[in-house]
Amino acid sequence: MENVFKFSTNLKNEKDIMSLVNGVFELGTRLELCKVDLCKTATAISELATNLVKYAENGKVAVCATLEQDYALVEVESIDDGPGIPDIAKAMSEHYSSGTSLGVGLPAIKRLSDSFEIESSTRGTVIKITKRIGRSND
């Protein structure tokens, strides 16, 4: 029997980002997940959430952790209502920013994840990532 833990958060400001990241850490601690991979996943989620607050409208992040015997599969979906990413290839290149940031967010999210999918149009953007996180032995 698998255990599934889900939560989602609408994001409007930095306080919402912190609540989301804290929720991820609390879940990971409760599930006794490897701290290093948990930090990588929380960083990716923080980057997704920050992008939603900075650039999107009506942003939401949903997190689902499916617990197996030796690991948890964490699936994250970031959804917004626009304005979309006009050139995904450019947005995925290192140091490109449509704003004033360093332009490392989306490429870092991809590197920190086991899988990464992105779809975008003028109606919004959906980013899905997954990360397999081992159970901690300590």
N, CA, C and O atoms as a GROMACS GRO file, in nm:
protein
  552
    1MET      N    1   0.085  -0.120   0.000
    1MET     CA    2   0.000   0.000   0.000
    1MET      C    3   0.088   0.124   0.000
    1MET      O    4   0.179   0.136   0.082
    2GLU      N    5   0.061   0.215  -0.090
    2GLU     CA    6   0.143   0.335  -0.097
    2GLU      C    7   0.076   0.448  -0.020
    2GLU      O    8  -0.046   0.457  -0.013
    3ASN      N    9   0.158   0.533   0.036
    3ASN     CA   10   0.111   0.650   0.108
    3ASN      C   11   0.134   0.772   0.021
    3ASN      O   12   0.244   0.792  -0.031
    4VAL      N   13   0.032   0.852   0.004
    4VAL     CA   14   0.044   0.972  -0.078
    4VAL      C   15   0.012   1.093   0.008
    4VAL      O   16  -0.088   1.096   0.080
    5PHE      N   17   0.099   1.194   0.000
    5PHE     CA   18   0.082   1.319   0.073
    5PHE      C   19   0.074   1.431  -0.029
    5PHE      O   20   0.162   1.445  -0.113
    6LYS      N   21  -0.031   1.513  -0.022
    6LYS     CA   22  -0.050   1.620  -0.120
    6LYS      C   23  -0.080   1.751  -0.049
    6LYS      O   24  -0.145   1.755   0.055
    7PHE      N   25  -0.032   1.858  -0.108
    7PHE     CA   26  -0.075   1.991  -0.067
    7PHE      C   27  -0.049   2.088  -0.181
    7PHE      O   28   0.035   2.063  -0.267
    8SER      N   29  -0.122   2.198  -0.180
    8SER     CA   30  -0.101   2.302  -0.282
    8SER      C   31  -0.115   2.438  -0.217
    8SER      O   32  -0.180   2.454  -0.114
    9THR      N   33  -0.052   2.535  -0.280
    9THR     CA   34  -0.049   2.670  -0.227
    9THR      C   35  -0.065   2.771  -0.339
    9THR      O   36   0.004   2.764  -0.441
   10ASN      N   37  -0.156   2.866  -0.320
   10ASN     CA   38  -0.164   2.981  -0.411
   10ASN      C   39  -0.057   3.079  -0.366
   10ASN      O   40  -0.038   3.101  -0.246
   11LEU      N   41   0.012   3.138  -0.461
   11LEU     CA   42   0.126   3.225  -0.429
   11LEU      C   43   0.100   3.368  -0.472
   11LEU      O   44   0.072   3.397  -0.588
   12LYS      N   45   0.111   3.457  -0.375
   12LYS     CA   46   0.093   3.600  -0.404
   12LYS      C   47   0.213   3.683  -0.362
   12LYS      O   48   0.234   3.792  -0.416
   13ASN      N   49   0.292   3.634  -0.263
   13ASN     CA   50   0.403   3.714  -0.211
   13ASN      C   51   0.511   3.624  -0.150
   13ASN      O   52   0.499   3.502  -0.151
   14GLU      N   53   0.616   3.687  -0.098
   14GLU     CA   54   0.729   3.612  -0.041
   14GLU      C   55   0.688   3.529   0.081
   14GLU      O   56   0.745   3.422   0.104
   15LYS      N   57   0.593   3.577   0.157
   15LYS     CA   58   0.545   3.501   0.273
   15LYS      C   59   0.486   3.367   0.227
   15LYS      O   60   0.507   3.265   0.292
   16ASP      N   61   0.413   3.367   0.117
   16ASP     CA   62   0.357   3.244   0.063
   16ASP      C   63   0.467   3.148   0.018
   16ASP      O   64   0.455   3.027   0.035
   17ILE      N   65   0.574   3.203  -0.039
   17ILE     CA   66   0.688   3.120  -0.081
   17ILE      C   67   0.748   3.052   0.041
   17ILE      O   68   0.775   2.932   0.039
   18MET      N   69   0.769   3.128   0.147
   18MET     CA   70   0.828   3.071   0.269
   18MET      C   71   0.739   2.963   0.329
   18MET      O   72   0.789   2.861   0.376
   19SER      N   73   0.609   2.985   0.329
   19SER     CA   74   0.516   2.884   0.381
   19SER      C   75   0.525   2.755   0.300
   19SER      O   76   0.523   2.645   0.355
   20LEU      N   77   0.534   2.769   0.167
   20LEU     CA   78   0.546   2.652   0.080
   20LEU      C   79   0.674   2.576   0.108
   20LEU      O   80   0.672   2.454   0.125
   21VAL      N   81   0.786   2.646   0.113
   21VAL     CA   82   0.916   2.581   0.136
   21VAL      C   83   0.918   2.516   0.275
   21VAL      O   84   0.967   2.404   0.290
   22ASN      N   85   0.866   2.584   0.375
   22ASN     CA   86   0.859   2.525   0.509
   22ASN      C   87   0.773   2.399   0.509
   22ASN      O   88   0.806   2.301   0.576
   23GLY      N   89   0.664   2.401   0.434
   23GLY     CA   90   0.579   2.282   0.423
   23GLY      C   91   0.652   2.165   0.361
   23GLY      O   92   0.634   2.051   0.403
   24VAL      N   93   0.735   2.193   0.261
   24VAL     CA   94   0.814   2.087   0.197
   24VAL      C   95   0.914   2.028   0.296
   24VAL      O   96   0.929   1.906   0.305
   25PHE      N   97   0.982   2.114   0.372
   25PHE     CA   98   1.077   2.065   0.472
   25PHE      C   99   1.007   1.986   0.582
   25PHE      O  100   1.058   1.883   0.626
   26GLU      N  101   0.892   2.032   0.627
   26GLU     CA  102   0.818   1.960   0.730
   26GLU      C  103   0.775   1.823   0.681
   26GLU      O  104   0.786   1.724   0.753
   27LEU      N  105   0.726   1.816   0.557
   27LEU     CA  106   0.686   1.688   0.500
   27LEU      C  107   0.806   1.595   0.487
   27LEU      O  108   0.799   1.478   0.524
   28GLY      N  109   0.917   1.648   0.435
   28GLY     CA  110   1.038   1.567   0.420
   28GLY      C  111   1.092   1.515   0.551
   28GLY      O  112   1.140   1.402   0.559
   29THR      N  113   1.084   1.598   0.654
   29THR     CA  114   1.130   1.556   0.786
   29THR      C  115   1.038   1.447   0.842
   29THR      O  116   1.085   1.347   0.896
   30ARG      N  117   0.909   1.467   0.827
   30ARG     CA  118   0.811   1.368   0.876
   30ARG      C  119   0.828   1.234   0.804
   30ARG      O  120   0.810   1.128   0.865
   31LEU      N  121   0.861   1.239   0.675
   31LEU     CA  122   0.879   1.116   0.597
   31LEU      C  123   1.020   1.059   0.607
   31LEU      O  124   1.050   0.956   0.547
   32GLU      N  125   1.107   1.128   0.683
   32GLU     CA  126   1.246   1.087   0.704
   32GLU      C  127   1.322   1.073   0.572
   32GLU      O  128   1.384   0.970   0.545
   33LEU      N  129   1.315   1.179   0.490
   33LEU     CA  130   1.382   1.179   0.360
   33LEU      C  131   1.524   1.231   0.372
   33LEU      O  132   1.556   1.308   0.463
   34CYS      N  133   1.609   1.189   0.279
   34CYS     CA  134   1.749   1.232   0.273
   34CYS      C  135   1.755   1.385   0.269
   34CYS      O  136   1.694   1.448   0.183
   35LYS      N  137   1.828   1.441   0.363
   35LYS     CA  138   1.831   1.587   0.377
   35LYS      C  139   1.890   1.659   0.257
   35LYS      O  140   1.842   1.766   0.219
   36VAL      N  141   1.993   1.602   0.195
   36VAL     CA  142   2.056   1.668   0.080
   36VAL      C  143   1.959   1.677  -0.037
   36VAL      O  144   1.942   1.784  -0.095
   37ASP      N  145   1.894   1.566  -0.071
   37ASP     CA  146   1.799   1.568  -0.182
   37ASP      C  147   1.674   1.648  -0.147
   37ASP      O  148   1.613   1.708  -0.234
   38LEU      N  149   1.637   1.648  -0.020
   38LEU     CA  150   1.524   1.731   0.023
   38LEU      C  151   1.557   1.879   0.002
   38LEU      O  152   1.472   1.955  -0.043
   39CYS      N  153   1.679   1.919   0.035
   39CYS     CA  154   1.722   2.059   0.014
   39CYS      C  155   1.722   2.094  -0.134
   39CYS      O  156   1.680   2.203  -0.172
   40LYS      N  157   1.768   2.002  -0.219
   40LYS     CA  158   1.766   2.027  -0.364
   40LYS      C  159   1.624   2.047  -0.413
   40LYS      O  160   1.596   2.138  -0.492
   41THR      N  161   1.533   1.963  -0.366
   41THR     CA  162   1.394   1.972  -0.408
   41THR      C  163   1.330   2.101  -0.357
   41THR      O  164   1.258   2.168  -0.430
   42ALA      N  165   1.358   2.136  -0.232
   42ALA     CA  166   1.303   2.260  -0.176
   42ALA      C  167   1.357   2.382  -0.251
   42ALA      O  168   1.285   2.479  -0.271
   43THR      N  169   1.482   2.376  -0.293
   43THR     CA  170   1.540   2.486  -0.371
   43THR      C  171   1.470   2.500  -0.505
   43THR      O  172   1.438   2.611  -0.547
   44ALA      N  173   1.447   2.387  -0.573
   44ALA     CA  174   1.376   2.391  -0.701
   44ALA      C  175   1.236   2.447  -0.683
   44ALA      O  176   1.190   2.527  -0.765
   45ILE      N  177   1.167   2.405  -0.578
   45ILE     CA  178   1.032   2.453  -0.552
   45ILE      C  179   1.034   2.602  -0.519
   45ILE      O  180   0.945   2.676  -0.563
   46SER      N  181   1.132   2.646  -0.444
   46SER     CA  182   1.145   2.788  -0.412
   46SER      C  183   1.166   2.870  -0.539
   46SER      O  184   1.108   2.978  -0.553
   47GLU      N  185   1.248   2.820  -0.630
   47GLU     CA  186   1.270   2.891  -0.758
   47GLU      C  187   1.141   2.898  -0.839
   47GLU      O  188   1.109   3.003  -0.894
   48LEU      N  189   1.067   2.787  -0.845
   48LEU     CA  190   0.939   2.787  -0.917
   48LEU      C  191   0.844   2.891  -0.855
   48LEU      O  192   0.782   2.970  -0.927
   49ALA      N  193   0.834   2.888  -0.723
   49ALA     CA  194   0.744   2.980  -0.654
   49ALA      C  195   0.786   3.125  -0.672
   49ALA      O  196   0.701   3.213  -0.692
   50THR      N  197   0.916   3.151  -0.665
   50THR     CA  198   0.965   3.288  -0.684
   50THR      C  199   0.931   3.338  -0.824
   50THR      O  200   0.890   3.453  -0.839
   51ASN      N  201   0.947   3.254  -0.925
   51ASN     CA  202   0.910   3.293  -1.061
   51ASN      C  203   0.762   3.326  -1.070
   51ASN      O  204   0.723   3.422  -1.138
   52LEU      N  205   0.678   3.248  -1.002
   52LEU     CA  206   0.535   3.275  -1.006
   52LEU      C  207   0.503   3.411  -0.945
   52LEU      O  208   0.424   3.488  -1.001
   53VAL      N  209   0.563   3.441  -0.831
   53VAL     CA  210   0.536   3.568  -0.764
   53VAL      C  211   0.588   3.685  -0.847
   53VAL      O  212   0.521   3.788  -0.856
   54LYS      N  213   0.706   3.669  -0.907
   54LYS     CA  214   0.767   3.779  -0.984
   54LYS      C  215   0.700   3.804  -1.119
   54LYS      O  216   0.676   3.919  -1.156
   55TYR      N  217   0.670   3.697  -1.192
   55TYR     CA  218   0.637   3.712  -1.333
   55TYR      C  219   0.497   3.670  -1.374
   55TYR      O  220   0.451   3.706  -1.482
   56ALA      N  221   0.427   3.595  -1.290
   56ALA     CA  222   0.302   3.534  -1.335
   56ALA      C  223   0.180   3.598  -1.271
   56ALA      O  224   0.190   3.688  -1.188
   57GLU      N  225   0.066   3.547  -1.312
   57GLU     CA  226  -0.061   3.587  -1.253
   57GLU      C  227  -0.128   3.461  -1.199
   57GLU      O  228  -0.126   3.356  -1.263
   58ASN      N  229  -0.187   3.472  -1.080
   58ASN     CA  230  -0.259   3.360  -1.021
   58ASN      C  231  -0.177   3.232  -1.018
   58ASN      O  232  -0.220   3.129  -1.070
   59GLY      N  233  -0.060   3.238  -0.957
   59GLY     CA  234   0.028   3.123  -0.952
   59GLY      C  235  -0.007   3.027  -0.839
   59GLY      O  236  -0.051   3.067  -0.732
   60LYS      N  237   0.014   2.898  -0.867
   60LYS     CA  238  -0.015   2.793  -0.771
   60LYS      C  239   0.089   2.683  -0.786
   60LYS      O  240   0.128   2.648  -0.898
   61VAL      N  241   0.134   2.628  -0.674
   61VAL     CA  242   0.224   2.513  -0.675
   61VAL      C  243   0.157   2.400  -0.599
   61VAL      O  244   0.109   2.418  -0.487
   62ALA      N  245   0.154   2.283  -0.662
   62ALA     CA  246   0.100   2.162  -0.599
   62ALA      C  247   0.214   2.062  -0.581
   62ALA      O  248   0.295   2.042  -0.672
   63VAL      N  249   0.221   2.000  -0.463
   63VAL     CA  250   0.325   1.903  -0.432
   63VAL      C  251   0.257   1.773  -0.394
   63VAL      O  252   0.162   1.771  -0.315
   64CYS      N  253   0.307   1.664  -0.450
   64CYS     CA  254   0.256   1.531  -0.418
   64CYS      C  255   0.376   1.441  -0.390
   64CYS      O  256   0.466   1.429  -0.474
   65ALA      N  257   0.379   1.379  -0.275
   65ALA     CA  258   0.486   1.286  -0.239
   65ALA      C  259   0.425   1.147  -0.223
   65ALA      O  260   0.337   1.126  -0.140
   66THR      N  261   0.474   1.053  -0.303
   66THR     CA  262   0.430   0.915  -0.293
   66THR      C  263   0.540   0.838  -0.221
   66THR      O  264   0.654   0.830  -0.269
   67LEU      N  265   0.507   0.781  -0.108
   67LEU     CA  266   0.605   0.716  -0.023
   67LEU      C  267   0.612   0.567  -0.055
   67LEU      O  268   0.512   0.495  -0.047
   68GLU      N  269   0.731   0.523  -0.090
   68GLU     CA  270   0.760   0.381  -0.110
   68GLU      C  271   0.848   0.336   0.006
   68GLU      O  272   0.879   0.415   0.095
   69GLN      N  273   0.889   0.211   0.005
   69GLN     CA  274   0.967   0.159   0.118
   69GLN      C  275   1.100   0.232   0.136
   69GLN      O  276   1.134   0.269   0.249
   70ASP      N  277   1.177   0.253   0.028
   70ASP     CA  278   1.311   0.310   0.038
   70ASP      C  279   1.322   0.455  -0.008
   70ASP      O  280   1.428   0.517   0.006
   71TYR      N  281   1.216   0.511  -0.064
   71TYR     CA  282   1.224   0.645  -0.118
   71TYR      C  283   1.085   0.708  -0.127
   71TYR      O  284   0.983   0.642  -0.107
   72ALA      N  285   1.084   0.836  -0.158
   72ALA     CA  286   0.960   0.907  -0.190
   72ALA      C  287   0.977   0.968  -0.329
   72ALA      O  288   1.083   1.021  -0.362
   73LEU      N  289   0.874   0.960  -0.408
   73LEU     CA  290   0.873   1.027  -0.537
   73LEU      C  291   0.794   1.157  -0.517
   73LEU      O  292   0.674   1.155  -0.489
   74VAL      N  293   0.864   1.269  -0.532
   74VAL     CA  294   0.801   1.400  -0.514
   74VAL      C  295   0.772   1.458  -0.651
   74VAL      O  296   0.861   1.476  -0.734
   75GLU      N  297   0.645   1.488  -0.673
   75GLU     CA  298   0.600   1.547  -0.799
   75GLU      C  299   0.550   1.688  -0.769
   75GLU      O  300   0.473   1.709  -0.675
   76VAL      N  301   0.595   1.783  -0.849
   76VAL     CA  302   0.561   1.923  -0.827
   76VAL      C  303   0.504   1.980  -0.957
   76VAL      O  304   0.558   1.956  -1.065
   77GLU      N  305   0.396   2.055  -0.944
   77GLU     CA  306   0.337   2.120  -1.060
   77GLU      C  307   0.318   2.268  -1.028
   77GLU      O  308   0.255   2.303  -0.928
   78SER      N  309   0.373   2.352  -1.113
   78SER     CA  310   0.361   2.496  -1.103
   78SER      C  311   0.270   2.542  -1.217
   78SER      O  312   0.296   2.514  -1.334
   79ILE      N  313   0.164   2.614  -1.181
   79ILE     CA  314   0.064   2.656  -1.280
   79ILE      C  315   0.036   2.805  -1.262
   79ILE      O  316   0.025   2.853  -1.149
   80ASP      N  317   0.024   2.877  -1.374
   80ASP     CA  318  -0.016   3.017  -1.366
   80ASP      C  319  -0.104   3.054  -1.483
   80ASP      O  320  -0.120   2.977  -1.578
   81ASP      N  321  -0.162   3.173  -1.477
   81ASP     CA  322  -0.255   3.222  -1.579
   81ASP      C  323  -0.192   3.323  -1.674
   81ASP      O  324  -0.264   3.398  -1.740
   82GLY      N  325  -0.061   3.327  -1.684
   82GLY     CA  326  -0.002   3.417  -1.783
   82GLY      C  327   0.101   3.507  -1.723
   82GLY      O  328   0.118   3.510  -1.601
   83PRO      N  329   0.170   3.580  -1.803
   83PRO     CA  330   0.154   3.605  -1.946
   83PRO      C  331   0.221   3.502  -2.037
   83PRO      O  332   0.215   3.515  -2.159
   84GLY      N  333   0.285   3.402  -1.980
   84GLY     CA  334   0.352   3.300  -2.061
   84GLY      C  335   0.497   3.335  -2.086
   84GLY      O  336   0.541   3.448  -2.063
   85ILE      N  337   0.570   3.237  -2.134
   85ILE     CA  338   0.712   3.253  -2.167
   85ILE      C  339   0.722   3.253  -2.319
   85ILE      O  340   0.700   3.149  -2.381
   86PRO      N  341   0.756   3.366  -2.380
   86PRO     CA  342   0.756   3.374  -2.527
   86PRO      C  343   0.856   3.281  -2.595
   86PRO      O  344   0.826   3.226  -2.701
   87ASP      N  345   0.973   3.262  -2.536
   87ASP     CA  346   1.077   3.180  -2.598
   87ASP      C  347   1.135   3.086  -2.491
   87ASP      O  348   1.226   3.124  -2.417
   88ILE      N  349   1.080   2.965  -2.484
   88ILE     CA  350   1.121   2.870  -2.380
   88ILE      C  351   1.270   2.835  -2.392
   88ILE      O  352   1.339   2.826  -2.291
   89ALA      N  353   1.318   2.816  -2.513
   89ALA     CA  354   1.460   2.781  -2.532
   89ALA      C  355   1.550   2.891  -2.475
   89ALA      O  356   1.650   2.862  -2.409
   90LYS      N  357   1.516   3.014  -2.500
   90LYS     CA  358   1.595   3.126  -2.447
   90LYS      C  359   1.584   3.131  -2.294
   90LYS      O  360   1.684   3.153  -2.226
   91ALA      N  361   1.463   3.110  -2.241
   91ALA     CA  362   1.443   3.113  -2.096
   91ALA      C  363   1.519   3.001  -2.026
   91ALA      O  364   1.554   3.014  -1.909
   92MET      N  365   1.544   2.892  -2.097
   92MET     CA  366   1.616   2.778  -2.039
   92MET      C  367   1.768   2.793  -2.051
   92MET      O  368   1.842   2.710  -1.999
   93SER      N  369   1.814   2.896  -2.119
   93SER     CA  370   1.959   2.914  -2.132
   93SER      C  371   2.014   2.985  -2.008
   93SER      O  372   1.948   3.069  -1.948
   94GLU      N  373   2.136   2.948  -1.972
   94GLU     CA  374   2.200   3.006  -1.854
   94GLU      C  375   2.213   3.157  -1.866
   94GLU      O  376   2.252   3.210  -1.970
   95HIS      N  377   2.181   3.225  -1.760
   95HIS     CA  378   2.199   3.369  -1.744
   95HIS      C  379   2.106   3.455  -1.829
   95HIS      O  380   2.128   3.575  -1.842
   96TYR      N  381   2.002   3.396  -1.889
   96TYR     CA  382   1.901   3.477  -1.956
   96TYR      C  383   1.794   3.515  -1.854
   96TYR      O  384   1.749   3.430  -1.777
   97SER      N  385   1.756   3.639  -1.853
   97SER     CA  386   1.649   3.685  -1.765
   97SER      C  387   1.561   3.784  -1.839
   97SER      O  388   1.610   3.872  -1.910
   98SER      N  389   1.431   3.767  -1.824
   98SER     CA  390   1.339   3.864  -1.882
   98SER      C  391   1.319   3.982  -1.786
   98SER      O  392   1.254   4.081  -1.820
   99GLY      N  393   1.375   3.970  -1.667
   99GLY     CA  394   1.367   4.077  -1.567
   99GLY      C  395   1.506   4.121  -1.525
   99GLY      O  396   1.595   4.138  -1.608
  100THR      N  397   1.523   4.139  -1.396
  100THR     CA  398   1.651   4.187  -1.345
  100THR      C  399   1.727   4.081  -1.264
  100THR      O  400   1.823   4.113  -1.194
  101SER      N  401   1.684   3.957  -1.274
  101SER     CA  402   1.748   3.850  -1.196
  101SER      C  403   1.874   3.801  -1.268
  101SER      O  404   1.910   3.849  -1.376
  102LEU      N  405   1.941   3.705  -1.205
  102LEU     CA  406   2.064   3.648  -1.264
  102LEU      C  407   2.036   3.552  -1.378
  102LEU      O  408   2.127   3.516  -1.453
  103GLY      N  409   1.912   3.509  -1.394
  103GLY     CA  410   1.878   3.420  -1.504
  103GLY      C  411   1.924   3.277  -1.485
  103GLY      O  412   1.959   3.210  -1.582
  104VAL      N  413   1.924   3.230  -1.363
  104VAL     CA  414   1.967   3.092  -1.338
  104VAL      C  415   1.852   3.004  -1.289
  104VAL      O  416   1.872   2.884  -1.271
  105GLY      N  417   1.734   3.059  -1.268
  105GLY     CA  418   1.622   2.987  -1.208
  105GLY      C  419   1.577   2.864  -1.283
  105GLY      O  420   1.586   2.754  -1.229
  106LEU      N  421   1.527   2.879  -1.405
  106LEU     CA  422   1.475   2.764  -1.480
  106LEU      C  423   1.583   2.659  -1.508
  106LEU      O  424   1.557   2.540  -1.488
  107PRO      N  425   1.703   2.698  -1.553
  107PRO     CA  426   1.807   2.595  -1.571
  107PRO      C  427   1.842   2.523  -1.440
  107PRO      O  428   1.868   2.403  -1.441
  108ALA      N  429   1.843   2.596  -1.330
  108ALA     CA  430   1.873   2.532  -1.200
  108ALA      C  431   1.763   2.436  -1.160
  108ALA      O  432   1.791   2.328  -1.108
  109ILE      N  433   1.639   2.473  -1.182
  109ILE     CA  434   1.526   2.384  -1.151
  109ILE      C  435   1.542   2.253  -1.228
  109ILE      O  436   1.522   2.145  -1.172
  110LYS      N  437   1.576   2.263  -1.354
  110LYS     CA  438   1.594   2.143  -1.436
  110LYS      C  439   1.709   2.057  -1.384
  110LYS      O  440   1.696   1.935  -1.376
  111ARG      N  441   1.821   2.120  -1.347
  111ARG     CA  442   1.937   2.045  -1.295
  111ARG      C  443   1.906   1.976  -1.163
  111ARG      O  444   1.956   1.866  -1.137
  112LEU      N  445   1.827   2.039  -1.079
  112LEU     CA  446   1.796   1.986  -0.947
  112LEU      C  447   1.690   1.876  -0.949
  112LEU      O  448   1.666   1.810  -0.847
  113SER      N  449   1.627   1.856  -1.064
  113SER     CA  450   1.515   1.762  -1.075
  113SER      C  451   1.555   1.638  -1.154
  113SER      O  452   1.650   1.641  -1.233
  114ASP      N  453   1.480   1.530  -1.133
  114ASP     CA  454   1.500   1.410  -1.213
  114ASP      C  455   1.428   1.421  -1.347
  114ASP      O  456   1.475   1.367  -1.447
  115SER      N  457   1.316   1.490  -1.349
  115SER     CA  458   1.247   1.516  -1.475
  115SER      C  459   1.194   1.658  -1.472
  115SER      O  460   1.165   1.713  -1.365
  116PHE      N  461   1.181   1.718  -1.590
  116PHE     CA  462   1.140   1.857  -1.603
  116PHE      C  463   1.060   1.872  -1.731
  116PHE      O  464   1.108   1.835  -1.839
  117GLU      N  465   0.939   1.925  -1.720
  117GLU     CA  466   0.856   1.953  -1.838
  117GLU      C  467   0.803   2.095  -1.827
  117GLU      O  468   0.769   2.142  -1.718
  118ILE      N  469   0.797   2.163  -1.940
  118ILE     CA  470   0.744   2.300  -1.940
  118ILE      C  471   0.658   2.321  -2.064
  118ILE      O  472   0.696   2.283  -2.175
  119GLU      N  473   0.543   2.381  -2.043
  119GLU     CA  474   0.454   2.421  -2.152
  119GLU      C  475   0.410   2.564  -2.122
  119GLU      O  476   0.378   2.598  -2.008
  120SER      N  477   0.411   2.648  -2.225
  120SER     CA  478   0.374   2.786  -2.202
  120SER      C  479   0.303   2.846  -2.323
  120SER      O  480   0.335   2.814  -2.437
  121SER      N  481   0.207   2.931  -2.294
  121SER     CA  482   0.137   3.007  -2.398
  121SER      C  483   0.097   3.140  -2.335
  121SER      O  484   0.128   3.166  -2.218
  122THR      N  485   0.030   3.223  -2.411
  122THR     CA  486  -0.014   3.352  -2.356
  122THR      C  487  -0.121   3.333  -2.249
  122THR      O  488  -0.155   3.428  -2.178
  123ARG      N  489  -0.174   3.212  -2.236
  123ARG     CA  490  -0.275   3.184  -2.133
  123ARG      C  491  -0.212   3.132  -2.004
  123ARG      O  492  -0.283   3.111  -1.905
  124GLY      N  493  -0.080   3.110  -2.005
  124GLY     CA  494  -0.015   3.065  -1.882
  124GLY      C  495   0.094   2.964  -1.906
  124GLY      O  496   0.123   2.924  -2.019
  125THR      N  497   0.154   2.921  -1.796
  125THR     CA  498   0.266   2.828  -1.800
  125THR      C  499   0.242   2.716  -1.700
  125THR      O  500   0.192   2.738  -1.590
  126VAL      N  501   0.279   2.595  -1.741
  126VAL     CA  502   0.275   2.479  -1.652
  126VAL      C  503   0.414   2.418  -1.653
  126VAL      O  504   0.469   2.385  -1.759
  127ILE      N  505   0.471   2.402  -1.536
  127ILE     CA  506   0.600   2.336  -1.520
  127ILE      C  507   0.580   2.218  -1.426
  127ILE      O  508   0.524   2.233  -1.318
  128LYS      N  509   0.626   2.101  -1.468
  128LYS     CA  510   0.616   1.980  -1.386
  128LYS      C  511   0.757   1.926  -1.364
  128LYS      O  512   0.835   1.911  -1.458
  129ILE      N  513   0.788   1.898  -1.238
  129ILE     CA  514   0.916   1.837  -1.205
  129ILE      C  515   0.892   1.716  -1.114
  129ILE      O  516   0.790   1.708  -1.045
  130THR      N  517   0.987   1.624  -1.116
  130THR     CA  518   0.984   1.514  -1.021
  130THR      C  519   1.123   1.496  -0.962
  130THR      O  520   1.224   1.529  -1.025
  131LYS      N  521   1.126   1.443  -0.841
  131LYS     CA  522   1.252   1.413  -0.774
  131LYS      C  523   1.231   1.290  -0.687
  131LYS      O  524   1.139   1.285  -0.605
  132ARG      N  525   1.316   1.192  -0.706
  132ARG     CA  526   1.314   1.073  -0.621
  132ARG      C  527   1.410   1.099  -0.505
  132ARG      O  528   1.528   1.127  -0.526
  133ILE      N  529   1.357   1.090  -0.384
  133ILE     CA  530   1.435   1.120  -0.265
  133ILE      C  531   1.439   0.996  -0.176
  133ILE      O  532   1.336   0.943  -0.135
  134GLY      N  533   1.561   0.952  -0.148
  134GLY     CA  534   1.578   0.834  -0.062
  134GLY      C  535   1.536   0.860   0.081
  134GLY      O  536   1.533   0.974   0.128
  135ARG      N  537   1.505   0.752   0.150
  135ARG     CA  538   1.472   0.760   0.291
  135ARG      C  539   1.602   0.770   0.368
  135ARG      O  540   1.700   0.705   0.334
  136SER      N  541   1.604   0.851   0.472
  136SER     CA  542   1.724   0.877   0.552
  136SER      C  543   1.753   0.758   0.643
  136SER      O  544   1.662   0.692   0.693
  137ASN      N  545   1.882   0.733   0.664
  137ASN     CA  546   1.923   0.628   0.756
  137ASN      C  547   1.968   0.684   0.890
  137ASN      O  548   2.007   0.609   0.979
  138ASP      N  549   1.962   0.816   0.905
  138ASP     CA  550   2.007   0.874   1.031
  138ASP      C  551   1.894   0.924   1.117
  138ASP      O  552   1.918   0.976   1.227
   0.00000   0.00000   0.00000
